[in-house]
């Protein structure tokens, strides 16, 4: 029986845990006033997207992110005195809870889990609130107007200033009576490129001939071109080398044949019988 009860307990916690998380995510810190004027109170407003805000009364606010240790200047406060004139914008009033120069604003659920938090580091000024814009989802910023129990004002849209158009200065047209005579600019002489002289190849001297008293034709002083004589290769050393090599090989073969015959004679030579006494 104990096993069934334990299993049923696990099943119930599993079924209801998503609902608890959904409810917890329905509320966030939306706006707060840390520095009220004399005689006024601090307050923290919440943005609630669920139909009812009664469940928020079991939650807590604190000025530090620790649920068990109160490291801030104030201890955590239960939201049992939550003002619910508007279920969308419930709020709580506090006395000397937030520091003007900077502090944490933290929202815990009834189990000590952080639902939402924000830290500011500068004093926004007297009766100036810090809040989300737009409600519930926007980033925190210093608001131009406090809007407790109502929607936060939208941040001003920056207007772009059109770039100035450069207007050309008016040109004074010269008149015939006042304008001084215009000096005529002398034409600029364009240097004429002198053509580079082309080198004319010097013709080769033509040989002249004259006849000697004996009737022979003599050449002039011009030197005749040398005639290239084809080179002939002397092959005689190669022929002698080949002949010597052939003779050497022939002698070597002859010596081998003679040695082989001598060996064969020795092998097949019969032994003579010993002489009778």
Helices and strands as residue ranges (DSSP letters): H 2-24, E 27-33, E 42-48, G 54-58, E 60-62, E 77-78, G 79-81, E 91-94, E 103-108, E 114-120, E 130-133, E 139-142, E 209-211, E 217-219, H 236-268
